Amino acid sequence: MKYSDKTTNFFERVYEVVRQVPYGRVTSYGAIANYLGAARSARMVGWAMNASHTQLEEVPAHRVLNRKGVLTGKHHFQGTNLMQQLLENEGITVEDDQVQEFTALFWDPTLELGL
């Protein structure tokens, strides 16, 4: 898929936010979209996460989940359970592809970074 300059710029902004998600915390596609002033663009944040492996600077895409804490992007990681393993390495409990205590671990960029 070829992205326009506008899309590429949006992706870069997404990556900047995701790089700030603290170790052991998670956020959602929608929270990132909302923070970036594009509240209806959660899917586009997902596309950015799918392309994040192309970045020179690491993007901790495993910390970005759907609004219910489900690992919906796990099929974009190499191996069967890599996304879950990366989260568990950070002390996050995952059962049936869902982060446990999601609300307590949730990092909201709008609250944490301000506007």
C-alpha positions as CSV (number, residue, x, y, z in Angstrom):
1,M,0.0,0.0,0.0
2,K,1.4,3.4,-0.9
3,Y,0.7,6.2,1.5
4,S,0.3,9.9,0.8
5,D,2.4,12.5,2.5
6,K,-0.6,13.4,4.7
7,T,-0.9,9.7,5.8
8,T,2.8,9.4,6.3
9,N,2.8,12.5,8.5
10,F,-0.1,11.0,10.5
11,F,1.7,7.7,11.0
12,E,4.8,9.6,12.2
13,R,2.6,11.4,14.8
14,V,1.2,8.1,15.9
15,Y,4.7,6.6,16.3
16,E,5.7,9.6,18.4
17,V,2.8,9.0,20.8
18,V,3.3,5.2,21.0
19,R,7.0,5.6,21.8
20,Q,5.8,7.4,24.9
21,V,3.6,4.6,26.3
22,P,5.5,3.5,29.4
23,Y,6.8,0.1,30.0
24,G,4.1,-2.1,31.6
25,R,1.3,0.1,30.4
26,V,-1.1,-0.1,27.4
27,T,-3.2,2.2,25.3
28,S,-5.8,1.9,22.5
29,Y,-6.0,2.8,18.9
30,G,-8.9,5.1,19.7
31,A,-7.1,6.9,22.5
32,I,-4.2,7.7,20.2
33,A,-6.5,8.9,17.4
34,N,-8.4,11.1,19.9
35,Y,-5.2,12.6,21.2
36,L,-4.1,13.4,17.7
37,G,-7.4,15.2,17.0
38,A,-8.7,12.5,14.7
39,A,-11.2,10.8,16.9
40,R,-12.7,8.7,14.1
41,S,-9.4,7.4,12.9
42,A,-8.7,4.5,15.2
43,R,-8.5,2.2,12.2
44,M,-5.8,4.4,10.6
45,V,-3.8,4.2,13.9
46,G,-4.1,0.4,13.4
47,W,-2.7,0.8,9.9
48,A,0.2,2.8,11.4
49,M,0.9,0.0,13.9
50,N,0.9,-2.6,11.0
51,A,3.6,-0.5,9.3
52,S,5.6,0.3,12.4
53,H,8.1,-2.5,11.8
54,T,9.6,-0.3,9.0
55,Q,10.7,2.4,11.4
56,L,14.4,2.8,12.3
57,E,13.5,3.8,15.9
58,E,11.6,1.1,17.7
59,V,7.8,1.5,18.1
60,P,6.3,-0.6,20.9
61,A,3.3,-1.5,18.9
62,H,2.5,-4.4,21.3
63,R,1.3,-1.8,23.8
64,V,-1.6,-0.7,21.5
65,L,-4.8,-2.6,21.9
66,N,-8.4,-2.2,21.0
67,R,-10.8,-0.3,23.3
68,K,-11.6,-3.4,25.3
69,G,-8.0,-4.5,25.9
70,V,-8.0,-7.3,23.2
71,L,-4.9,-8.1,21.2
72,T,-6.6,-7.5,17.9
73,G,-3.3,-6.7,16.2
74,K,-1.5,-9.9,17.3
75,H,-1.6,-11.5,13.8
76,H,0.7,-8.7,12.6
77,F,3.5,-9.9,14.9
78,Q,5.9,-12.7,13.9
79,G,5.2,-16.0,15.5
80,T,2.0,-17.2,17.1
81,N,2.1,-15.3,20.5
82,L,4.8,-12.7,20.1
83,M,2.5,-9.8,21.1
84,Q,1.3,-11.6,24.2
85,Q,4.9,-12.6,25.1
86,L,6.1,-9.0,24.8
87,L,3.3,-7.8,27.1
88,E,3.9,-10.6,29.6
89,N,7.6,-9.7,29.6
90,E,6.5,-6.3,30.9
91,G,4.5,-7.9,33.7
92,I,1.1,-7.6,32.0
93,T,-1.3,-10.6,32.3
94,V,-3.0,-11.7,29.2
95,E,-5.8,-14.4,29.1
96,D,-7.7,-15.4,26.0
97,D,-6.1,-12.6,24.0
98,Q,-7.2,-9.9,26.5
99,V,-5.2,-7.9,28.9
100,Q,-6.3,-8.4,32.4
101,E,-6.8,-5.3,34.6
102,F,-6.9,-3.2,31.4
103,T,-8.4,-0.2,33.0
104,A,-5.7,-0.1,35.7
105,L,-2.9,-0.4,33.1
106,F,-4.5,2.0,30.6
107,W,-2.4,4.9,29.6
108,D,-4.4,7.8,28.1
109,P,-2.2,10.1,26.0
110,T,-4.7,13.0,26.4
111,L,-4.4,12.8,30.2
112,E,-0.7,12.0,30.3
113,L,0.6,14.3,27.6
114,G,-2.0,17.0,27.6
115,L,-3.1,18.8,24.4
